[in-house]
């Protein structure tokens, strides 16, 4: 089962990207989802650059849209939610990808975020 705030953030961010719309209305969702959405939007260029550099042979525009969004959420959390263990962030992202994207998305997201988590955080003891 996936985390509700991440699921809420995924839905809103995915919809905004697909429709080219602004994510103005953030009512009716959790405070954590709002924080994730705002953070991803604020840091999108930097997140995308890091994801693209890490995902061998995959440009952001060639990735399935759900995968792109899940990776942005995961990397945002790795960088800006230090109280959440990296393993939890990666695991939740993999579950979102498995649930809402392609058959191979879970392993792709796991590989990219797993590598980024090693670069972004001091290993947990």
C-alpha positions, 0 to 999 in steps of 0.5 A: 500500500502506498503512502497517501501524501505521496499518492496525492502529490503524484496525482496532482503533479502528474495531472498538472504536467499532462494538462500543462496546467498550474497546480493552484488548488491544493485544497483537500489534500494533506499538508505533507502532499502540499509540501511535496508538490510545492517543493517539487515545483520549486526545485524541478529543474535541479531535480530533473538535471540530477535524475537525467544525469543518473538515469543512463541513456534516459532523457527526462522527456523519454521517461514515462510521465508517471516515472518522471513524477515519482522520481521527482517526488523521491529525489525531493524527499531525499534532499528535503525530508531528512527525517524520513529514512532513505530506504522508506522514500525509495520503497514508497517510490517503487510502490507508486511506480509499480502501481501506476506505471509500466511493468518495468517502472518499479525496477527503473525507479529503484535503480535511479533513486537507489543510486541518488540516495547514495549520493544525497545522504550519509548512509543510515546506521 
